[in-house]
Amino acid sequence: MKLDVIATDKAFDYGYLLKRIWPYIRPVMFRIILGFLLAIPLGLLDGATAFALKPYIDVVINGNTYAYKGFELTRDLLAALIPWVIIIFAVVQGLLKYINSYLTDWISLKISNSVKEDLFKKLVYLDSKFYDENSSGLVISRFLSDPDTASKNIVESIKTLITAFTSSLGLIAVLLYNSWKLAFVGVVVLVCAFIPVSLIRKRVKRVSNASMVVGSGMTTNVNETYHGNKTISGYCLQEDIYSKFKSQIRELFDLSMSLTKRSGWLSPIMYFIASIGVAIVMLVGNHLIITGEMSTGSLASFITSLLLLYKPIKTLGSTLTSMQNIFVSMNRVFELFDLEPEIQNKPGARELESIQNNITFENVYFEYEKNKPVLNGISFEVKKGEMLALVGNSGGGKSTIVNLIPRFYDIKSGSIKIDGQDIREFTLNSLRAHISEVFQDNFLFSGTIRHNILIGKKDATDEEIRRVICAAHLDEFVDTLEKGIDTEIGERGTTLSGGQKQRVAIARAMIKDAPVLILDEATSALDNKSEAIVQKALENLIKGRTVFVIAHRLSTIKNADKIAVINEGQLVEMGTHHELMQIPNGQYKYLYEMQFVKDEPVTQNA
């Protein structure tokens, strides 16, 4: 599936999203509830200062007496008490903020890491077609950035909403305490200020998806610049690559500004509506003071509460806008979870115990894209212990054939059988455990030489490692290294030469000791000296195995038991070297003679 065409239709189906995120929330639910409970007094304390203004102005400033059910507070007592109460409330609020912030970060990271772990597990089990269809930048963006946006920010946003909500409740309580008439006016106005938030959901969704695609393109560009730096320099592509990145930056800028243009008016509109509310409250409040229905302290406390109420209301607006992005990212994350590899174990698949007789292709058809055939009716048999060499023009389907044996892809029709059983009847792990591969460009992992060899057999002994190092003709090189096989080789083995990489890959295949070996142009990228050394290593690797080999030098496969000539997805010739050379105008004979002439030393007349 192509990730950049995944829809986000459920980005605002909050019930669906909650159901999907719940397994990650449940293990940390106690801390979430604790954080939410702490958010309640944290919000309510915002009203403490506003509430204290009424007795402070009425009693301390104006000299009135404050009495409640027969209990009186004097001017001097309140003047001394109120500042200390405000300080104590501020200290308590600060401690609650720290604890809540710590809890929020802990919960968010836990959820984010759990999502990333499960997503990465999904990623490593996806099949080759998925990687063919999606760029590295898009994969990195979807599997790393989206979980962060969805998981790390969701708890913070919910906590902010709770704090804002409880703060609003506390401040509204102060409003009602001072004057229910003014409170009604203030709350109605603030509700009107909050309504515009609901108008931007779809705009956020569209811009978020578009930004994701552009952002992943930028990641791909950086990734290609890193790995293709020599090609870029060699072909003087620096300006082209820079222009492409610059264009992506501008596109991302335009998308971001598009969202700002559509959502940026929220704050000023909310501020304008709220200001109207304050003006109305002041006009009505003045009237209530003149008529004696309200004290000066009550109005000051009321207006302060109303102004403080702006903060949580504005926070609610910006937080809800942010949460639209979170929901879009969350939906994209769950769509990744719903991806299923096309190559899977068949129900009831059994273990492949051994290969006793042969591997056969029976009328195999295959296509990477629908209605674009790559293989057309390929049939052949390779007996146990035989070597089949695949030759032919580039793009004819040779690599496709060998990639079908370990089921990197599944065929469209026909069958591939081991000892008469379709390979789809066996479990993937047991099938692939019987196959080793050495490719033209073998992937080495960052780490040591030992680590890369042990990939073939994790519990191999030092004696086994030394044996394959010698058999792969890697010993002379390893012995020159200060740390030997424990030498770090860098990302993708960048510190090794091409020949050294191939020999590490050969040692890895040797230690796996699988009965079937696939060699896909394993020496084509090497110079003559390196090729000669690697060829000796390959001769040791081939012994006693069923081998499928694609070779660019036909002279190296003259002794193959069978040679299959593949052209445009069809098997056009098959036989031994001697048999194929006897075919008049045969394709193998033509290829061999062309290469022989090409490789023949050039002589000049004296």
N, C-alpha and C positions, 0 to 999 in steps of 0.2 A: 504493500500500500504506500502511496506517495503521501508523505506527511503534510506537504504544503497544500493539499486539496482536501484535508479532513475538515468536515463541517463542525460548527460549534452550536448546533441547534439547542443543546441542553444547557447552555451557559447561564441561563436564568431560571432553570428548573431547580429551585433551591432544595426541594425535598429530595430530588435525585442526587444532587451533589452532597447533601448531608449524609445520605445513606451510603454513598461511596467512600466518603472520608471518615465515616464512623469507626471502622476497624483500626484506624491510626490514632483516633482521638481517645478511644476507650481505655487503652493502657495508661494514659496520663490524665484520666478524667478527674482523679482526686485533686491533682495540682491545678487543673483548669478551674474546678469549682472553687478551690481556695483562692485562686487569683481573682475570680469573679466576685467572691465575697469581699475580698479586700478592696475591690474597685468601688463597692457601694459606699463605705464610709469615706473613701478617698474623694468621691464625687460630692457626697453630702457636706463635707467640710468646706466646700467652696462657699456655702451659704453662711458660714460662721461670722465672717467679717461684716457682711451685709446686715445680718441679724443684730450684731452688736452696735451698729450705727444708731438704731432707734433710741435705746436707753442713753447712749453716749451724748447724742445731740439734745434729746429732751431733758435729761437730768444734768449731765456735766456741763453742757454749753448753755442751755436755756434756764437751768436752775429749777426745773420742775421736779416733783417727787414721783418716784417710780414705785408703784404698789401693785401687788398681785395677791388677791385673797387674804388680805390683812397683813401681808408681808411687805415691808418697805425697805428700799435700798437708798442710802444717803448719797449725796453728790460726791463726797470725799471717797467713800468706799468704792463707788463705781469708777471714779477717776483713776484710782490705784489698781482696781481689779481688771478692768477691760483690756488694757494693753498686755497684761500677763496672760490673760486667757487667749488672746490672739496669737501670742508667741507660742504658747503651749500647743494650740491647734496647728500652727505652722510646723512645729517640730514633729508632731504626730503624723501630719500629712506627708512630710518629707520622708519619714521612716516607712510609711505605707507605700509611697511611690517607689522607694528603693527595693523593698521586698517584692512588690508587684512586678517591677521591671525585671528583676532576676528570675522570678517564676516564669514570666512571659518568654524571655529569651530561652530558658531551659526547655520549656514546653515546645516552643516553635522549632528549635533545633532538633529535638527528639522526633517530632512529627516529620520534619523535612528529611532527616537522615533515614527514617524508616521508609518513606516514600521513595527516596533515591535508591535505597538498597533493593527494594522490590522492582523498581523500574529497570535498574541495571541488570538484575537477574532476567527480566523480560528481554532486555537488549541482547544479552549474550546468547540467548536461545533462538533469536530470530534468524531466518535463513538468508542465504546469499542474495536472493532476489530483492529482499528489503534493502540491503546495502547497495545493490546495483541502482535502485530507483531513487535513493535519497542521498543528498550531499552530506559530507561530514559536518558542515556548519549547521545544517538543519537538525541533524541528529543530536549534536551537542546542545543546541539551543533547546530542543524539545525535552531532552532527557536530563538536563542539568538546570537550565534557567527557569523553566516552568515550575518544577517542583519547589524551587526556592520561593518564587512569587506566590504560589498557591499555598504552601504549607507554613513558611516562616512568618508570613504577614497576616494570616487569617486569625490567629489567636490574638495578636496585637490589635487588629482591627476590631474584633469582637470586644476585647477588654476596653478599648477606647470608646466603643459605643455604649458599653455598660456604665463606664465612668461618666461619659457625657450625659447619659440618660438619668443616672442617679443625681448627678450634679444639677441637672435641669429640674428634677423633682424637688430637691432641697431648696433650690432658689425659688421655684414656684410656690413651695410651702411658705417661704418668707413673704412672697408677694401676697398670698392669701391672708397671712397673719396681719399684714399692714393694711390691706384694703382689698376685699373680694371684688369690688367694682372695677378697680384699676387692674387687678389680676386678670379678670375676664378679657379686658381690652388688650393687655399685653400678650396673653397666650394666643388669642385669635390672630393677632398680627404676626407672631413668631411662627405659628403654623402655616400661615400664608407664605412666609419667607422660606419655609422648608420645602414647599411643593415643587419648585423647579428642578430639584435633584432627580426626580423620577423621569425627567424628560431626556436624559442623556444616555440611557442605558445602551441603546442600539449603536449610538455613535462610538461609545467606548469599545464595544465589541468589535466593530469593523476596524477601527484604528489599531486595536490591540493585535488582531490577527495579521493585518498588513505589516505592522511593525515587527512581528515575530518572523515573518518571511524575509524581510529586508535585513533584520539583525542576524539571521542565520546565514544569509548570503555574505555578510561582512565577516562572520566567523570562518566560513569556507575560504574566503579570499585570504585572510591571515594565515590559515592552515596551509593553503597552497603556496603562499609566499615563503613560508618556513621550509616546506619540504621541496619546493621547486626553485630554490634560490639560485642554483647554478644555471638552470635553464633560463631563468629570468635574466640573469647577468649575461649569459652567452648569447641570447637573442635580443639583448638590449630592450627588454620589455618593461623596464622600471616605470616609465611614464604611463604605459598602458595600464599596468596594474594599479598605479597610483590614481589614475583617472577613474578607473572602475570603483575603487574604494571611495574616492571623493564623491562620486555620483551616488553611491549608497548612503554616505553620510548625509548628503543633501536630501535624499529621499526620506531618510529617517527623520531628519529635521522637519521637513514639510509635513510628515505624518503627525509628529508631536505637536507642531504648531496648529495643525488642523484640529486636533483634540482640544488644545488650549483655547483656540478661537471659538469652539463650540461649547466648552465647559467653563471657560474663564469668566463668562458673564454671571456665573452663579453667585460668586462672592459679592460683587458690587450690587446686584439686584437684591440679594438677601440683606445687605447692609442698608440699602435704600429703604426697603420695606420696614426693616427694624427701626430705622431712624424715624420713619413716619409714626411707628408705634410709640417711640419715646416722646415725640412731639405731642401726640394725642394724650399720653399719660401726664405730661407736664401741664398741659392746658386743663385737663380734668382735675389733676392734683391740686393746682392752684385754687380752683373753685372749691374743692373739698376743704382746703385749709381755711379759706376765707369764711366758709359756712360753719367751720368748727367741727366738721366730720372727721378731720384727719390732722395729726400733729406734724410739725416740721420734721421731726426725727423719723416719723413713719414714712413721709414722702422721700426723704434722703435715703432711708434704708430700702425703700421700694425701687427707686431709680438705680441705686447701686446694684441691687439684685437683678434688675432688668438688663443693665449693662453687662454684668457678669454672665448673664444667661446667653449673651451673644456668643461667648467663647464656645460653650458646648454645642450650641446650635450650629455655629460655623464649622466646628469640628465634625459634627454629624454629617454636614454636607460634604466636606472634603473626604471624610472617611468612607462614606457610602459611594462616592465617586471612585475612590481607590479600590473599594471592594468589588466594583464591577470588573476591574482589571483582574482581581484575584479570582473571581468566579470564572472568567474566561480562561485563565491559565489553569484553574482547577479542572475545568471541563476538558481542556487539551490533555492534561495529565491522565485522566481516566480513559480518554480515547486511546492513549498509548497502552494502558493496561488491557484494553479490549483487542489489541492487535494479536493475532495468532499466526505462528509460523505455518507456511504452507507445507513444509516438510515435517511430518510428525509420525510417531509410531502408530501403526495400524492397530485398532483394537484386537487384542489377542496375539500381538506380535511375539515371536519367540526369539530366544538367544541363538546367535550363530556360533556354534561350537568350534567348527573347523571347516576347512575347504579340502575336500577329498578328491574331486575330479576336475571340474572345469568352471569357467565363467563364460556365459554366452549372451550375446545380444541377438534378439529375435525381432526383426522387423520394427526397429526402434524409430519413432518419429519424435521430434522435439522442436519447441519454439520458445524463445525468450519473450517475444511479443506476439499477441494473437494474430493469426493469419500471416505470420512471417516465419516460415519454416527454416530451421537451421540444419536439422538432420532429417533425411528422407529414406526410411526403410533400411536402416543399417542392420546387417546380420553378420555375425562371425562367432567363432568359438576359440577360446584360449584355454588349453589344458594346463593342469597344475604343473608348475615348474617351467612353463614356456615363457618366452619373451615375444611380445607383439610390439612391433614398431609402427607408429602411425606417421605417415609422411603426406605431403601435399602442399598446395599453395596456401599462403596465409589467409586466415578467415574461412577456411573450408569446413571447420567443425572438429578438428583434432582435439583441442583442449576441452571442447564441450563433451566429447565422448568420455574422456577420463574423469571429468567432473561429475558425470552421471553415476559412476560406479560407487562412490561413497555417498551418493544422494545429496550432493550440494544443491542439485535441482532434481525435479521429478519429470519423467518422460511424459509426453502427451499420449502416446499409444505404443503398443508392442510390449516387450518385457526384457528385463535384464535379469539373468538367473545365475545363481551359484548352486552347483550340483543339482540343477533342475528345479530349484525353488526360487521364485521371484524375490528379489532383494527387499521388496516392500513387506515381505512376510517376516523379516528379521527386525529386531530393535535397532535403532540408529546407533546406539553406543556399541553394541556387539559387532555390528557391521563395520563401523569405522575403526574399531579396535584391531581389525584384521587388515587394515590398509595403512600404508605409510606414503607420504608424498614428499617429493623434492621438486620445487618449482624453479622457474627462471629467476624470480625475485622472491626469495624466501623471507618471511617475516620473522625477525628476531625481536624479542622483547627487551625492554630496558632491564638491566641487571647484569649478572655475570655470565661467563661462558658455561659454567657449571649449571646455572639455573636454566639456561636455554636447552642444554642437552637433557637435563632431567625431565623436561616437559614430555619426552618420549616414554620415560619410566620413572615415576616419582621416587620409588624406593630402591633405585639402582645403587649398588655398592661402588666404592672407590675403584675396586678392581674392574668392574664392568665398565665404568666410565673411562678408565685408562685404556681398556681394550678397544673401545670404539674410537677413542681419540687416535690411537695408533692406526686402526683400520681405515679411518677417514683421512689419514696423512695430515693430521692436525698437530701431531706431537712436536714436530720441529718448531712450529710457530709458538705453541703454548709454552714450550720449555724456555723460550727467550723472554717471557714475560715475568716480571718480578713476582706477581701474585698468581701466576699460572692460570688455571681454569677459574680462579676466583677473581679474575680481572673484570672490572666493569666495562661494558662495551657501548654504553650510551643508548639513546633512543634509536630503535630500529637497527642497532649495531653499527652506528655511524663511524666508530673508531676502527672498524675492520674493513679490509679490502673485499672486493667482490668474491674472489676465490676463497678467502677465509670465511666469509659468510656462508658460502655454499658448503664448505667442509663442516662447519658447525651444524648446518641443516642435515647433512648426510650422517653425522654422528648421532644427531637426534633421531633420525629414521632408523639407524642401526640399532640403537638401544631399545627402541620400541619393538623391534624384532617381529614385525607383522609379516604374514605370509604373502601379502600382495603389495607390490611396490609400483607407484606411479611416478614417472620422471617426465616432467613437462619442460622441455628445453632447458635442462638443468645446467648446461654449459654454454648456452648461446651468447651470454653477455660477458664472457671472459676472454682475456687475451690468450695467446697460444700456450704460454708457460703455465698460467693458472689452469687452463683447460686440461692440460696434460696431467697435472697433479690431481685435479678433481676427477678426471676420467679413471685414474687408478683407484681412487676412493670409491667411485661408483661400481667398479668391477668387483670390489670386495662386498659392497652392499647388495649387488644383484644375486650373488651366489645362493642357490637353493630357494629362490622366490619366483612367484608368478609376476611377471614384469610387463607393464604398459609404458612404453617410452615414446616420447615425441622428441625428435632430434633434428637440429638444423644441419648438422654435418652427416650426410648419408653414409660416409665411410665408417662412422662409428657404430652403425647398426647392420652392417653386412652379415654379421653372424646371428642375427635375430632368427628365431624359429619361424616367424611369420612377419611379413611386412604388408601393411594395409595402406593403400593409396586412397586418400579422402579428398574429394574435389566437390565443392559446392554442396556439401551435405550428403554426398553419396559415396558409397564404396565402389570405386571403379576398377581396382585391381587388388589382388591378394596372392601372396606366395612367398617363397624364399627369395633372397637376393638373386640367386642363380636363375630361378624360374622367371622372375620378372624381367631380368635382363634379356631373356630369350624372346620376349614379346615384341614383334616388329612394331615400330612406332608407339610403343607403350609409354605411358606417362611417367612411370618410375624410371625407365631407361632414359627418357629425355631429361628428367630432373637430375639423375645421377651424372649423366654425361655433361650436362651444363655446369654442374658444380665441379666436376673433375677438371674441365677446361679452365674454369675460373680459378681453381686452387693450384693449377699447374704452374711451376716457376716460369717466369719470363726470361727468355734467352735472347741475346743479341748477337748478330754476326760480327765476327772479329774484323 
